């Protein structure tokens, strides 16, 4: 008997895996790596959870089809730009295909009834499993006693006594379960998706509005630096050495980068048309965020290196703030 469990690496999916394992069922995990995940606390995520349980894990890196879904979700967004219902349907469809490949008898998730306002109320749970082609076949071990019996329960693949009746937004029962099962290490109980954060959502909306074809590389740059919109140009200014290095790593061949020589300076990327006005503005933003932020400042720039120079008057703070994304 084998089951396939969706494992984000968070507390709920970790506990769901443990419940099914405790039922004597062989488990394989599947994890979807999206460009919107945040840094893992203490370097502990889905691969580490799977290793701690000694189970195999299939990691699927999402691509352009996932970004298209995020851009135009059939069921809309949550509070920010989070298409939670469509995201879960997307993952479950791919999980269903993989479950057939490994001959898993059922699929299960760590969803908890009523925990998330958009995607985990009863109607949303029903909608998700129906559109994923898993009507009556998707087990949610943490809340299964509060939901209609699934095919896996009816056929005796998993016993009802192994399942729980968790509901609502409190995480206290989950914390108690970690003690019950002696799970010492786990990811924080809250979500870790950047799409639920207002600042990141604003940057992503701006990107969607100004670029037809968005890539994972574009998303990577959204996670770094201060972002400014100047007409058709995106200007990104690093905050520190780590971000400066990240911007240089992620820059495309057509991007210009800027820096102020011989002082503490950000690295700045200029994306879009390289007009005189855009170059002047990118240089001005670089100067404003450098240690030489007063008067006239010489700024170096170029595609492959700082081979050109422009002397610029440092813009005022209101001018800078008016461009901030």
C-alpha positions in Angstrom: 0.0 0.0 0.0 1.5 3.3 -1.1 0.2 6.9 -0.8 1.5 10.2 -2.2 1.6 13.2 0.1 2.0 16.8 -0.9 4.8 18.1 1.3 5.6 21.8 1.5 7.9 21.3 4.5 5.6 23.3 6.8 4.0 22.0 10.0 0.7 20.8 8.6 2.0 18.8 5.7 4.7 17.3 8.0 2.1 16.1 10.4 -0.1 14.7 7.6 2.9 12.7 6.4 3.4 11.4 10.0 -0.2 10.4 10.4 -0.2 8.3 7.3 3.1 6.7 8.1 1.8 5.8 11.6 -1.1 4.0 9.8 1.5 1.5 8.4 1.2 2.9 4.8 4.2 3.4 2.6 4.5 7.1 1.7 6.2 9.0 -1.0 6.3 12.8 -0.9 5.9 15.3 -3.7 7.1 18.9 -3.4 6.5 21.8 -5.8 9.3 24.4 -5.9 7.9 27.7 -7.0 9.7 31.0 -7.4 7.6 32.5 -4.6 8.9 30.5 -1.7 10.7 32.3 1.1 14.0 31.4 2.6 13.7 28.3 4.8 14.3 28.7 8.5 17.4 26.9 9.7 17.7 25.4 6.2 14.8 23.0 7.1 12.3 22.3 4.3 10.6 19.5 2.4 13.8 17.6 1.5 14.9 17.6 5.2 11.4 16.5 6.4 11.4 13.6 3.9 14.9 12.6 5.0 13.9 12.7 8.7 11.0 10.3 7.9 13.2 8.2 5.6 10.8 8.5 2.7 11.5 9.3 -1.0 10.5 12.8 -2.3 9.8 14.0 -5.8 10.6 17.7 -6.3 8.9 19.4 -9.2 10.2 22.8 -10.2 7.4 24.9 -11.6 7.8 26.7 -15.0 6.1 29.1 -17.3 2.7 27.2 -17.1 2.7 28.0 -13.4 3.5 31.7 -14.0 0.6 31.8 -16.5 -1.7 30.5 -13.9 -0.6 33.1 -11.3 -1.1 35.8 -13.9 -4.6 34.7 -14.9 -6.1 32.5 -12.1 -9.6 31.2 -12.9 -10.7 31.7 -9.3 -9.1 35.0 -8.6 -6.8 36.2 -5.9 -6.9 36.4 -2.2 -6.0 39.5 -0.3 -2.9 40.3 -2.4 -1.9 38.4 -5.5 -2.2 34.9 -4.2 -4.3 32.5 -6.4 -4.5 29.9 -3.7 -7.4 27.9 -5.2 -5.9 27.7 -8.6 -2.4 27.0 -7.2 -3.7 24.0 -5.2 -5.6 22.7 -8.3 -2.4 23.1 -10.4 -0.3 21.1 -7.9 -2.9 18.3 -7.4 -3.3 17.7 -11.2 0.4 17.1 -11.4 0.4 15.0 -8.3 -2.5 12.9 -9.7 -0.4 12.2 -12.8 2.7 11.2 -10.7 0.6 9.1 -8.4 -0.4 6.9 -11.3 3.3 6.5 -12.3 4.2 5.2 -8.8 1.0 3.3 -8.3 -0.1 5.2 -5.2 -3.6 4.2 -4.0 -4.4 7.7 -2.8 -3.2 11.3 -2.5 -3.2 13.3 0.7 -2.5 16.9 1.8 -1.9 18.8 5.0 -4.9 21.1 4.5 -6.9 22.0 7.6 -10.6 22.9 7.4 -11.2 26.6 8.0 -7.6 27.5 8.4 -7.1 29.7 5.3 -9.9 32.1 4.4 -9.6 31.6 0.6 -8.8 28.0 0.0 -9.6 25.9 3.0 -13.2 26.6 3.8 -15.6 23.7 2.9 -16.8 25.0 -0.5 -13.2 25.7 -1.6 -12.0 22.2 -0.5 -14.8 20.6 -2.6 -14.1 22.8 -5.6 -10.3 22.1 -5.5 -10.7 18.3 -5.4 -13.4 18.4 -8.1 -11.4 20.5 -10.6 -8.2 18.5 -9.9 -10.1 15.4 -10.9 -10.0 14.0 -7.4 -13.6 14.2 -6.2 -14.0 11.9 -3.2 -10.4 10.7 -3.6 -8.3 13.3 -1.8 -7.5 12.6 1.8 -6.9 15.4 4.3 -5.7 13.5 7.4 -5.7 16.5 9.8 -9.4 17.2 9.2 -10.8 14.0 7.7 -13.2 13.2 10.6 -15.0 16.5 9.8 -15.3 15.8 6.1 -17.2 13.3 4.0 -15.5 9.9 3.8 -13.1 9.4 0.9 -12.6 6.4 -1.4 -9.5 5.6 0.6 -11.5 5.4 3.8 -14.4 3.5 2.3 -12.0 0.9 0.8 -10.0 0.6 4.1 -6.8 1.9 2.7 -6.5 4.1 5.8 -8.4 3.6 9.0 -10.6 6.4 10.5 -9.0 6.1 13.9 -5.7 7.3 12.3 -7.3 10.6 11.2 -8.0 13.8 13.1 -10.7 16.5 13.4 -8.7 19.7 13.3 -10.4 22.9 12.2 -9.9 26.7 12.4 -6.9 29.0 12.4 -5.4 28.1 15.7 -2.2 26.0 15.5 -2.2 24.8 19.1 -3.4 21.2 18.2 -0.7 20.9 15.7 1.9 22.0 18.2 0.6 19.4 20.6 0.8 16.8 17.9 4.6 17.5 17.4 5.0 16.5 21.1 2.8 13.4 20.6 4.9 12.2 17.7 8.2 13.6 19.1 8.8 15.9 16.1 11.5 18.2 17.4 12.1 20.2 14.2 9.6 21.8 11.8 9.1 24.9 9.8 7.1 27.8 11.4 3.4 27.2 11.5 2.5 30.3 9.3 2.6 30.3 5.5 5.7 31.2 3.5 4.4 32.3 0.1 5.5 35.7 -1.1 2.3 36.1 -3.1 0.5 36.8 0.2 2.8 39.8 1.0 1.6 43.2 0.0 5.0 44.7 -0.9 5.9 41.7 -3.1 2.4 41.7 -4.6 2.8 45.3 -5.7 6.1 44.5 -7.5 4.6 41.5 -9.2 1.5 43.4 -10.4 3.9 46.1 -11.8 5.9 43.4 -13.6 2.8 41.8 -15.1 1.5 45.2 -16.3 4.7 46.0 -18.1 6.1 42.6 -19.4 4.2 40.1 -21.5 6.5 37.2 -21.0 7.6 36.8 -17.4 10.3 34.3 -16.4 11.5 32.8 -13.1 14.6 35.0 -13.5 12.3 38.1 -13.4 10.7 36.8 -10.3 14.1 36.3 -8.7 15.0 40.0 -9.2 11.7 41.0 -7.5 13.0 39.5 -4.3 16.0 41.7 -4.2 16.6 45.5 -3.8 14.5 48.6 -4.1 12.3 48.7 -7.2 11.4 51.8 -9.2 9.2 52.3 -12.3 10.3 55.0 -14.8 7.9 54.7 -17.8 8.8 51.5 -19.6 11.9 51.0 -17.5 12.4 49.1 -14.3 15.2 50.3 -12.1 16.4 48.0 -9.2 18.8 49.4 -6.6 20.7 47.0 -4.3 20.5 47.5 -0.5 23.7 45.8 0.5 26.6 43.8 -0.8 24.6 40.5 -0.9 21.9 42.2 -2.9 24.4 43.8 -5.2 25.9 40.4 -6.0 22.5 38.9 -6.5 21.5 41.6 -9.0 24.7 41.1 -11.0 24.1 37.3 -11.0 20.5 37.7 -12.2 21.0 40.5 -14.7 20.2 39.8 -18.4 22.6 40.5 -21.2 20.7 43.6 -22.2 20.5 45.2 -18.7 22.8 48.1 -17.8 24.3 48.2 -14.4 25.4 51.3 -12.5 27.7 52.1 -9.5 29.4 55.1 -7.9 33.2 54.5 -7.9 35.4 54.9 -4.8 32.7 55.0 -2.2 30.0 52.9 -0.7 27.6 52.3 -3.6 24.7 50.2 -4.6 24.6 48.2 -7.7 21.7 49.3 -9.9 20.1 47.5 -12.8 18.3 49.3 -15.6 15.9 47.2 -17.6 13.9 48.3 -20.6 14.8 50.9 -23.3 18.2 52.5 -22.7 17.1 56.1 -23.4 19.1 59.1 -22.2 16.4 59.9 -19.7 16.4 56.3 -18.4 20.1 56.3 -18.0 20.1 59.6 -16.3 17.4 58.4 -13.9 19.1 55.1 -13.1 22.3 57.0 -12.4 20.5 59.5 -10.2 18.9 56.7 -8.1 22.3 55.1 -7.8 23.8 58.3 -6.6 21.0 59.0 -4.2 21.5 55.6 -2.4 25.3 55.9 -2.4 27.5 57.5 0.2 28.0 60.5 -2.2 24.4 61.6 -2.1 24.8 65.4 -2.3 25.4 67.7 -5.3 27.0 66.4 -8.5 28.1 62.7 -8.5 30.0 60.7 -11.2 28.3 57.4 -11.9 29.9 54.5 -13.9 27.7 52.2 -16.0 27.6 49.7 -18.9 26.4 46.3 -20.0 29.3 44.2 -19.2 31.3 46.6 -17.1 31.4 50.2 -15.9 33.0 51.5 -19.1 30.9 54.7 -19.4 30.5 57.6 -17.0 27.8 60.2 -16.4 27.8 63.1 -13.9 24.4 63.6 -12.4 22.6 65.8 -9.9 21.3 63.8 -7.0 17.5 63.7 -7.1 15.4 64.8 -4.2 13.7 62.3 -1.8 10.2 63.2 -3.1 11.4 62.5 -6.7 12.8 59.2 -5.6 9.7 58.2 -3.6 7.4 59.1 -6.6 9.0 56.3 -8.6 9.0 53.6 -5.9 7.1 50.5 -6.7 
